[in-house]
Amino acid sequence: MTGTPDVEQLRRLLFGKDYDALLALKEQFEHSDKYSASVAGIISEALALRGSQDDSLSEALAPTVELALTSSISNNPRRIADMLYPVMGPAIRKSINQALSEALENLNQVLENSLSLRSWKWRFDAWRTGQSYAKVALLHTLVYQVEQVFLIHRESGLLLQHVESPQAISKDPEMVSGMLTAIQDFIADSFAVNQADTLRTLSLGELTVVIEHGPQAVLAMVVRGTVPSELHTLLLETSAAIHRQYAAAFKAYDGDTHLFANANNLLSDCLKSQQQRKSQGSPWLAWLLLATVLAGTVFWLYTAYQAEQAQQQQAEQARQAQQQAMQTLDERLQQLQTNTSDLQQSLRTLSDEQRQQNTQRRQEIEQKTQQRSDDERTLAGLTREIEASNYPFALGKADVALDEISLVKLGKSIQSLVSTAQRVGKIPQVMIVGNADQTGNETINQKLAQQRAENLRDALVRNGVPAFAVVAYSAAQAGQPATLQKNERSTRYRVGLF
């Protein structure tokens, strides 16, 4: 929005007095930091003013605050725990102390009656009804009467509501309420106590005042007799119910107690009582207990006497058994000496037999070793003999004569090879390779060579050579050793031991 003076004057004529406002808005958008600084100066007052008008600010900020707390707890939960520790720590300790105090109180009441004659009756009742002894004992010993209940405004100390039982002897409730508040303030001012600590009980003779401090009100219960732990729980639940139902009334309280008129219903539920029923009769249980003790004593003495007699008899039997054992031991020692001599003679005989067996076994091993060595030499000689043999054929012929001397000799050599190889744990195999000269073409020569090897194998099998020990191949087949490929009309042999 810059330009010449004429353009500037034209703009002012067109926009009039709104031109300066537009310039201010332009300055505001171009320099947001100045606008933020001006807003920061009044934001707290604006939030306070809006919050005093209605609850819309709280409703608008609630999702943002909840999201921020959730994110903060997820990212750094220890920081939130450290912040809540000064508040939650005393509250947790207070609750634990209250629970321990109530437990010790109940335990003391049970222990006080655990050694009396009445405790045996209570134990029988516990067995008969299937309940614990502690519960039965408490039911018989907890005798109390809730005479009055006070609902006091915590901040002002004024009495909000008051109920009492028909049997109660009551003074001015307003005066009692003021005295309870004064006593609390006196203790807080006179002693070094924590600000969060509160007066919980007051006791005078048979009367006990049980006090429960809530955020807005104090609930006090006057009990005559022994205060059971159930009353503490009832008082706490009643205080919570009053604060929950009359939250709006506490917020609007200005001295008018009619706002809490209906609270008497909740307070009247606290007017509980428990009376102990006493019965008169002869102490038959005590006589029964005494008779049981006497009978147990007599039985114990008789058992001890019998045990002593049994011990003496066992000692006598043990001495006799010991003498008999010594006599038996002497006899066994003599028998052992005799057996030892016989054993030594047997060991000498056994040693001679063992030496003879070792000598015989060594000779057998030497014989087997020598036999294997001889068989290995025989195998080597038979292998050389067989591989040096050949069987000639006529031109273009593949016939084999079964009675040919060289064929018969070759068959016997292969049979000897098989039997010798089996003795040394080997499997022999003789590969028969057929050859042909270059008279015919290659195809005919290959078939002729294969036929010569197969005919020779069949002749050997007929002469008694095992069929598994001989195989037939043609020298022209791929993979055959070059040493077996001859330019002649014959068969060659290769021995394998597996």
HURAHU-V576801 format. One record per residue. N is the residue number from 0. RES is the residue in one letter. BURIAL is I if it has 24 or more other C-alpha atoms within 12 Angstrom, else O. Layout:
n->(N | N)
res->(RES | RES)
burial->(BURIAL | BURIAL)
This chain:
n->(0 | 1 | 2 | 3 | 4 | 5 | 6 | 7 | 8 | 9 | 10 | 11 | 12 | 13 | 14 | 15 | 16 | 17 | 18 | 19 | 20 | 21 | 22 | 23 | 24 | 25 | 26 | 27 | 28 | 29 | 30 | 31 | 32 | 33 | 34 | 35 | 36 | 37 | 38 | 39 | 40 | 41 | 42 | 43 | 44 | 45 | 46 | 47 | 48 | 49 | 50 | 51 | 52 | 53 | 54 | 55 | 56 | 57 | 58 | 59 | 60 | 61 | 62 | 63 | 64 | 65 | 66 | 67 | 68 | 69 | 70 | 71 | 72 | 73 | 74 | 75 | 76 | 77 | 78 | 79 | 80 | 81 | 82 | 83 | 84 | 85 | 86 | 87 | 88 | 89 | 90 | 91 | 92 | 93 | 94 | 95 | 96 | 97 | 98 | 99 | 100 | 101 | 102 | 103 | 104 | 105 | 106 | 107 | 108 | 109 | 110 | 111 | 112 | 113 | 114 | 115 | 116 | 117 | 118 | 119 | 120 | 121 | 122 | 123 | 124 | 125 | 126 | 127 | 128 | 129 | 130 | 131 | 132 | 133 | 134 | 135 | 136 | 137 | 138 | 139 | 140 | 141 | 142 | 143 | 144 | 145 | 146 | 147 | 148 | 149 | 150 | 151 | 152 | 153 | 154 | 155 | 156 | 157 | 158 | 159 | 160 | 161 | 162 | 163 | 164 | 165 | 166 | 167 | 168 | 169 | 170 | 171 | 172 | 173 | 174 | 175 | 176 | 177 | 178 | 179 | 180 | 181 | 182 | 183 | 184 | 185 | 186 | 187 | 188 | 189 | 190 | 191 | 192 | 193 | 194 | 195 | 196 | 197 | 198 | 199 | 200 | 201 | 202 | 203 | 204 | 205 | 206 | 207 | 208 | 209 | 210 | 211 | 212 | 213 | 214 | 215 | 216 | 217 | 218 | 219 | 220 | 221 | 222 | 223 | 224 | 225 | 226 | 227 | 228 | 229 | 230 | 231 | 232 | 233 | 234 | 235 | 236 | 237 | 238 | 239 | 240 | 241 | 242 | 243 | 244 | 245 | 246 | 247 | 248 | 249 | 250 | 251 | 252 | 253 | 254 | 255 | 256 | 257 | 258 | 259 | 260 | 261 | 262 | 263 | 264 | 265 | 266 | 267 | 268 | 269 | 270 | 271 | 272 | 273 | 274 | 275 | 276 | 277 | 278 | 279 | 280 | 281 | 282 | 283 | 284 | 285 | 286 | 287 | 288 | 289 | 290 | 291 | 292 | 293 | 294 | 295 | 296 | 297 | 298 | 299 | 300 | 301 | 302 | 303 | 304 | 305 | 306 | 307 | 308 | 309 | 310 | 311 | 312 | 313 | 314 | 315 | 316 | 317 | 318 | 319 | 320 | 321 | 322 | 323 | 324 | 325 | 326 | 327 | 328 | 329 | 330 | 331 | 332 | 333 | 334 | 335 | 336 | 337 | 338 | 339 | 340 | 341 | 342 | 343 | 344 | 345 | 346 | 347 | 348 | 349 | 350 | 351 | 352 | 353 | 354 | 355 | 356 | 357 | 358 | 359 | 360 | 361 | 362 | 363 | 364 | 365 | 366 | 367 | 368 | 369 | 370 | 371 | 372 | 373 | 374 | 375 | 376 | 377 | 378 | 379 | 380 | 381 | 382 | 383 | 384 | 385 | 386 | 387 | 388 | 389 | 390 | 391 | 392 | 393 | 394 | 395 | 396 | 397 | 398 | 399 | 400 | 401 | 402 | 403 | 404 | 405 | 406 | 407 | 408 | 409 | 410 | 411 | 412 | 413 | 414 | 415 | 416 | 417 | 418 | 419 | 420 | 421 | 422 | 423 | 424 | 425 | 426 | 427 | 428 | 429 | 430 | 431 | 432 | 433 | 434 | 435 | 436 | 437 | 438 | 439 | 440 | 441 | 442 | 443 | 444 | 445 | 446 | 447 | 448 | 449 | 450 | 451 | 452 | 453 | 454 | 455 | 456 | 457 | 458 | 459 | 460 | 461 | 462 | 463 | 464 | 465 | 466 | 467 | 468 | 469 | 470 | 471 | 472 | 473 | 474 | 475 | 476 | 477 | 478 | 479 | 480 | 481 | 482 | 483 | 484 | 485 | 486 | 487 | 488 | 489 | 490 | 491 | 492 | 493 | 494 | 495 | 496 | 497)
res->(M | T | G | T | P | D | V | E | Q | L | R | R | L | L | F | G | K | D | Y | D | A | L | L | A | L | K | E | Q | F | E | H | S | D | K | Y | S | A | S | V | A | G | I | I | S | E | A | L | A | L | R | G | S | Q | D | D | S | L | S | E | A | L | A | P | T | V | E | L | A | L | T | S | S | I | S | N | N | P | R | R | I | A | D | M | L | Y | P | V | M | G | P | A | I | R | K | S | I | N | Q | A | L | S | E | A | L | E | N | L | N | Q | V | L | E | N | S | L | S | L | R | S | W | K | W | R | F | D | A | W | R | T | G | Q | S | Y | A | K | V | A | L | L | H | T | L | V | Y | Q | V | E | Q | V | F | L | I | H | R | E | S | G | L | L | L | Q | H | V | E | S | P | Q | A | I | S | K | D | P | E | M | V | S | G | M | L | T | A | I | Q | D | F | I | A | D | S | F | A | V | N | Q | A | D | T | L | R | T | L | S | L | G | E | L | T | V | V | I | E | H | G | P | Q | A | V | L | A | M | V | V | R | G | T | V | P | S | E | L | H | T | L | L | L | E | T | S | A | A | I | H | R | Q | Y | A | A | A | F | K | A | Y | D | G | D | T | H | L | F | A | N | A | N | N | L | L | S | D | C | L | K | S | Q | Q | Q | R | K | S | Q | G | S | P | W | L | A | W | L | L | L | A | T | V | L | A | G | T | V | F | W | L | Y | T | A | Y | Q | A | E | Q | A | Q | Q | Q | Q | A | E | Q | A | R | Q | A | Q | Q | Q | A | M | Q | T | L | D | E | R | L | Q | Q | L | Q | T | N | T | S | D | L | Q | Q | S | L | R | T | L | S | D | E | Q | R | Q | Q | N | T | Q | R | R | Q | E | I | E | Q | K | T | Q | Q | R | S | D | D | E | R | T | L | A | G | L | T | R | E | I | E | A | S | N | Y | P | F | A | L | G | K | A | D | V | A | L | D | E | I | S | L | V | K | L | G | K | S | I | Q | S | L | V | S | T | A | Q | R | V | G | K | I | P | Q | V | M | I | V | G | N | A | D | Q | T | G | N | E | T | I | N | Q | K | L | A | Q | Q | R | A | E | N | L | R | D | A | L | V | R | N | G | V | P | A | F | A | V | V | A | Y | S | A | A | Q | A | G | Q | P | A | T | L | Q | K | N | E | R | S | T | R | Y | R | V | G | L | F)
burial->(O | O | O | O | O | O | O | O | O | O | O | O | O | O | O | O | O | O | O | O | O | O | O | O | O | O | O | O | O | O | O | O | O | O | O | O | O | O | O | O | O | O | O | O | O | O | O | O | O | O | O | O | O | O | O | O | O | O | O | O | O | O | O | O | O | O | O | O | O | O | O | O | O | O | O | O | O | O | O | O | O | O | O | O | O | O | O | O | O | O | O | O | O | O | O | O | O | O | O | O | O | O | O | O | O | I | O | O | I | I | O | O | I | O | O | O | O | I | I | O | I | I | I | O | O | O | O | O | O | O | O | O | I | I | O | I | I | I | I | I | I | I | I | I | I | I | I | I | I | I | I | I | I | I | O | O | I | I | I | I | I | I | I | I | I | O | O | O | O | O | O | O | I | O | O | I | I | I | O | I | I | O | O | I | O | O | O | O | O | O | O | O | O | O | O | O | O | I | I | I | I | I | O | O | O | O | O | I | I | I | I | I | I | I | O | I | I | I | I | I | I | I | I | I | I | I | I | I | I | I | I | I | O | I | I | I | O | I | I | O | O | I | I | O | O | I | O | O | I | I | O | O | O | O | O | O | O | O | O | I | O | O | I | I | O | I | I | I | I | I | I | I | I | I | O | O | O | O | O | O | O | O | O | O | O | O | O | O | O | O | O | O | O | O | O | O | O | O | O | O | O | O | O | O | O | O | O | O | O | O | O | O | O | O | O | O | O | O | O | O | O | O | O | O | O | O | O | O | O | O | O | O | O | O | O | O | O | O | O | O | O | O | O | O | O | O | O | O | O | O | O | O | O | O | O | O | O | O | O | O | O | O | O | O | O | O | O | O | O | O | O | O | O | O | I | O | O | I | I | O | O | I | I | O | I | I | I | O | I | I | I | I | I | O | O | I | I | I | I | I | O | O | O | O | O | O | I | I | I | I | I | O | I | I | I | I | I | I | O | I | I | O | O | I | O | O | O | I | I | I | I | I | I | I | I | I | I | O | O | O | O | O | O | O | I | I | I | I | I | I | I | I | I | I | I | I | I | I | I | I | I | O | I | I | I | I | I | O | I | I | I | I | I | I | I | I | O | O | O | O | O | O | O | I | I | I | O | I | I | I | I | I | I | I | I | I | I | O)
